Amino acid sequence: MDVCFLRPIAATICLLLAGQPVSSKAESLNQTGALERAKRATIGVLEDTQDPRTPEKPGKIALRGTGFHLRDGYIVTARHAVEKNGPSGQVVPKVIHILTTDLHELVAQLVGDSAYLDVVVYRLNEKDRATVTATASFATGEVAAGTEVFTVGYPLGWGPTMAFGRIGNANTFLQTVDTRLLQTDLSVCSGNSGGALFNGAGEVVGVMHAIIQTEKDESQAHCSRLAFAIPSSLAERIVNAALNGKPLAFSKLGIHMTTVKEGTRWRIAVKEVSDPAKAAGIQKHDILLAIEDTEILDAAHLKNYLIERTTPGQRVAVKVRRIDADLTFTVTLGGG
């Protein structure tokens, strides 16, 4: 299995027969104007093709990723869609050029980013902000399996294109980030990274992140119907922290986990413990059962709960099993 970020590469255009009709979905979305608004709010992230030897000669138009206009000139995209090679590894550029759907090339300045969640925020120069009037807002609440969704983007540097599908598993994990992802059955390719995943109302429910390449070939043109997005609840936290000029702090419980078998059931147990869990009374070898009455199934589930549903300083009830007794401890979460 190859997990591929949705970066673009040069592509050969091939004519393909559609596997299934999507016109009915497109028509229903168009009735509310969601599709058109989403298209106008979508931007392309331009590759830097300017030759420094001939600064007077414009570079070629080449798109390396996708993003969307949130509001007031703020642009959201995937961090890996803008990264460049630096002396000490991948770096996020302070300035990027973006392309609107009506072909305006604009300049945006870095506001903030998160390698942890693969999200970055830029802001258009003040004189250019009035050029992009369409906005995309984050959806409230959780998205459920089976929800119809669509994305607008620049797969393989072409577009804007639209893809329609449904949410699959809304709580899945890849090795590319430490948080949960939304799995979808959209047809997307390299270059869709950073684009918004929209619901039928045109609200952002995720930020396009990666695909699993399902076919082996010699080409680096990665396309798939098995795509993954950063949930909007996580992306919005990064965006809000960037807009407020504050680093985003995540809650820390102070527990390192291991898996143990309890009868026929696999559970997670405490491998190592430090404060604040240790100060609250949790011990090594305790089996973790629940936090605030939410059953914790594995280490990823625990991490996801702490990231999405808690803040540093919050007091939470942690239920564990110690030998034959179920115990509940109140832990004041740390931060970092």
C-alpha positions in Angstrom: 0.0 0.0 0.0 1.4 3.4 -1.0 0.2 6.5 0.8 0.7 9.5 -1.4 0.4 13.2 -0.6 -1.6 15.0 -3.2 1.3 16.9 -4.8 1.1 17.6 -8.5 3.3 16.4 -11.4 3.2 16.9 -15.1 0.6 14.7 -16.7 -0.4 13.2 -20.0 -4.1 13.8 -20.8 -6.0 10.6 -21.4 -9.7 10.3 -22.3 -11.5 8.1 -19.8 -15.1 6.8 -19.8 -16.9 7.8 -16.6 -17.5 5.0 -14.3 -20.8 6.3 -12.9 -23.0 9.4 -13.5 -22.7 12.3 -11.2 -25.0 14.8 -12.9 -27.8 14.2 -10.4 -25.5 15.1 -7.5 -24.2 18.1 -9.3 -27.7 19.3 -10.2 -28.9 19.0 -6.6 -25.9 20.9 -5.3 -26.3 23.6 -8.0 -29.9 24.2 -6.9 -28.5 25.8 -3.7 -25.6 27.5 -5.4 -23.2 25.6 -3.2 -21.2 24.3 -6.1 -20.6 27.7 -7.7 -19.7 29.3 -4.4 -17.3 26.5 -3.7 -15.6 26.9 -7.1 -15.2 30.6 -6.7 -13.8 30.2 -3.2 -11.2 27.7 -4.4 -7.7 28.8 -5.3 -4.7 27.2 -6.9 -1.3 27.3 -5.3 1.2 28.3 -8.0 4.7 26.7 -8.4 7.5 29.2 -8.5 8.7 29.0 -12.1 10.3 32.4 -12.2 13.9 32.2 -13.6 16.1 34.5 -11.4 18.3 35.1 -14.4 15.5 36.8 -16.3 13.3 38.6 -13.7 11.7 40.6 -16.4 10.3 37.5 -18.0 7.2 36.0 -16.4 7.4 32.4 -15.4 5.0 29.7 -16.7 1.7 28.9 -15.0 2.1 25.7 -13.0 -0.1 24.7 -10.2 1.2 22.5 -7.4 -1.8 22.4 -5.0 -5.2 23.7 -4.0 -6.6 25.9 -1.3 -9.6 27.9 -0.3 -10.5 31.4 0.7 -11.9 31.4 4.2 -12.7 35.2 4.7 -11.0 38.6 4.8 -8.2 37.4 2.5 -7.2 34.3 4.6 -6.2 31.3 2.5 -6.1 27.8 3.9 -4.2 24.9 2.3 -2.2 21.8 3.2 1.2 22.5 4.6 2.9 19.9 2.3 1.3 21.6 -0.7 3.5 24.7 -0.2 6.7 23.2 1.3 10.0 23.8 -0.4 13.4 22.1 0.1 15.7 24.1 2.4 19.2 23.5 3.8 17.8 21.6 6.8 14.8 20.0 5.2 11.3 21.0 4.1 10.4 24.6 4.9 7.2 26.6 4.6 7.7 29.7 2.4 6.8 33.1 3.8 5.2 34.2 0.6 3.2 32.2 -2.0 1.4 33.1 -5.3 -2.1 31.9 -5.8 -4.4 31.7 -8.8 -8.1 32.4 -8.6 -10.7 30.6 -10.8 -11.1 33.8 -12.9 -7.3 33.8 -13.4 -6.0 36.5 -11.1 -2.5 35.8 -9.8 -2.3 37.2 -6.2 0.4 37.2 -3.5 -0.2 35.9 0.0 1.9 36.1 3.2 2.3 33.4 5.8 0.2 33.7 8.9 0.7 30.4 10.7 1.0 26.6 10.1 1.0 23.2 11.8 3.2 20.3 10.7 1.3 18.2 13.2 -2.0 18.6 11.3 -0.7 19.5 7.8 -2.5 22.8 7.7 -1.2 26.2 6.8 -2.8 29.7 6.7 -1.8 32.6 4.4 -3.3 36.0 3.9 -3.6 38.0 0.7 -1.9 41.3 0.4 -4.4 44.0 1.5 -4.7 45.5 -2.0 -5.7 42.1 -3.4 -8.3 41.1 -0.8 -11.2 42.6 -2.6 -10.4 40.5 -5.7 -11.6 37.2 -4.0 -15.2 37.8 -2.8 -16.4 34.2 -2.4 -15.8 32.6 1.0 -16.0 29.1 2.4 -16.9 28.5 6.1 -16.2 25.5 8.3 -19.2 23.3 9.1 -20.4 22.9 12.6 -20.8 19.4 14.1 -19.4 16.1 13.0 -19.8 14.6 9.5 -21.2 11.1 9.3 -20.5 8.1 7.2 -22.5 8.2 4.0 -22.7 12.0 3.8 -22.5 13.3 0.2 -19.4 15.5 -0.3 -17.5 17.1 -3.2 -14.2 18.9 -3.7 -12.9 21.4 -6.1 -9.3 21.4 -7.0 -6.3 21.2 -9.4 -5.5 17.5 -9.9 -2.2 17.1 -11.8 -2.1 20.8 -12.2 -5.3 21.0 -14.2 -8.6 22.6 -13.3 -10.5 23.7 -11.5 -12.2 20.3 -11.5 -14.9 18.9 -9.3 -15.3 15.4 -7.8 -18.3 14.0 -6.0 -18.6 11.1 -3.5 -19.4 10.2 0.0 -17.8 10.0 3.4 -16.6 6.5 4.3 -14.9 5.9 7.6 -14.9 9.2 9.5 -12.4 8.0 12.1 -9.5 6.4 10.2 -5.7 6.8 10.5 -2.6 6.9 8.3 1.1 7.2 9.1 1.2 10.7 7.6 -0.3 12.5 10.6 -1.0 11.6 14.2 -4.7 12.6 14.1 -7.8 11.0 12.6 -8.8 11.5 9.0 -12.0 11.3 7.0 -11.9 8.6 4.3 -13.8 9.4 1.2 -14.5 7.8 -2.2 -13.8 10.9 -4.3 -11.8 10.6 -7.5 -8.8 12.9 -6.7 -5.1 13.1 -7.8 -1.8 14.7 -7.0 -2.5 18.5 -6.8 -5.8 18.2 -4.9 -3.9 18.7 -1.6 -5.2 21.6 0.5 -8.5 21.8 -1.3 -11.7 21.9 0.7 -14.0 18.9 1.2 -17.5 20.4 1.0 -20.8 19.1 2.2 -24.0 19.6 0.2 -24.5 23.1 1.7 -21.1 24.2 0.5 -19.6 24.1 4.1 -16.0 22.8 4.6 -16.0 19.5 6.4 -12.3 18.7 5.7 -9.1 19.7 4.0 -7.8 17.2 1.4 -4.6 15.5 2.6 -3.6 12.2 0.9 -4.6 9.2 -1.1 -3.8 5.5 -1.1 -2.6 4.6 -4.5 -4.5 1.5 -5.6 -2.8 0.8 -8.9 0.9 0.1 -9.5 2.5 1.8 -12.5 5.8 3.5 -13.4 4.2 6.9 -13.5 4.3 9.4 -10.6 0.9 10.6 -11.5 -1.0 9.4 -8.4 -4.8 9.2 -8.6 -7.3 7.2 -6.5 -10.8 6.9 -5.3 -9.5 6.2 -1.8 -8.8 9.7 -0.5 -8.4 11.2 3.0 -9.0 14.6 4.5 -8.1 16.4 7.7 -11.5 16.9 9.6 -12.6 20.5 9.7 -12.9 20.4 13.5 -9.1 19.9 13.6 -8.3 22.3 10.8 -10.4 25.1 12.3 -8.5 24.9 15.6 -5.2 25.4 13.7 -6.7 28.3 11.6 -8.1 30.0 14.7 -4.8 29.7 16.6 -3.0 31.2 13.6 -5.5 34.1 13.3 -5.2 34.8 17.0 -1.4 34.8 16.7 -1.0 32.0 19.3 0.6 28.6 19.1 -2.0 25.8 19.4 -1.5 23.9 22.7 -2.7 20.3 22.9 -3.7 18.5 26.1 -1.3 16.0 27.7 -2.4 13.2 29.9 1.0 11.8 30.7 0.4 8.2 29.7 2.4 6.0 27.3 0.3 3.1 26.1 0.8 -0.6 25.2 -1.7 -3.2 24.1 -2.8 -6.1 26.3 -5.3 -8.9 25.9 -8.1 -9.2 28.4 -9.9 -12.4 27.7 -10.7 -12.2 24.0 -10.6 -8.4 23.9 -7.6 -6.3 23.1 -7.3 -3.2 25.2 -4.7 -0.5 25.9 -2.8 -0.4 29.2 -0.5 2.1 30.8 3.1 1.3 29.9 4.7 4.4 31.5 3.0 7.1 33.5 4.0 10.7 34.4 2.2 13.8 35.6 -0.6 14.8 35.4 -1.9 11.2 35.3 0.5 10.0 37.9 -0.4 12.8 40.3 -4.0 11.9 39.9 -3.3 8.3 41.0 -3.1 6.4 37.7 -0.4 3.6 37.8 1.6 1.5 35.4 -0.3 -1.5 34.1 -3.7 0.1 34.7 -6.1 -0.8 31.7 -7.6 2.4 30.3 -11.4 2.0 29.9 -12.9 5.5 29.3 -12.5 9.3 29.5 -15.6 11.2 30.5 -17.8 8.2 29.8 -16.4 7.8 26.3 -14.9 4.3 25.7 -11.3 4.4 24.6 -10.6 1.6 22.1 -6.9 2.2 21.3 -4.0 4.6 21.6 -5.0 6.5 18.4 -8.5 6.9 19.8 -7.1 8.3 23.1 -4.9 10.8 21.2 -7.8 11.8 19.0 -10.0 12.4 22.0 -7.4 14.6 23.7 -6.7 16.7 20.6 -10.3 17.3 19.5 -12.3 17.4 22.7 -10.1 18.8 25.5 -8.0 21.8 26.3 -5.0 22.2 28.7 -6.1 22.7 32.3 -9.4 20.9 31.8 -10.4 18.3 34.4 -11.4 15.0 33.0 -12.6 11.7 34.6 -10.4 8.8 33.6 -11.8 5.2 34.2 -9.3 2.4 34.5 -9.3 -1.3 35.5 -6.7 -2.3 38.2 -6.6 -6.0 38.7 -10.3 -6.7 39.3 -11.5 -3.2 40.3 -12.8 -0.4 38.1 -11.5 2.9 39.4 -12.1 6.5 38.3 -9.5 9.3 38.7 -9.9 13.0 38.0 -7.0 14.4 36.0 -6.2 18.0 35.3 -4.7 17.9 31.8 -1.4 19.4 31.1 -0.5 21.3 27.9 2.2 21.6 25.4 
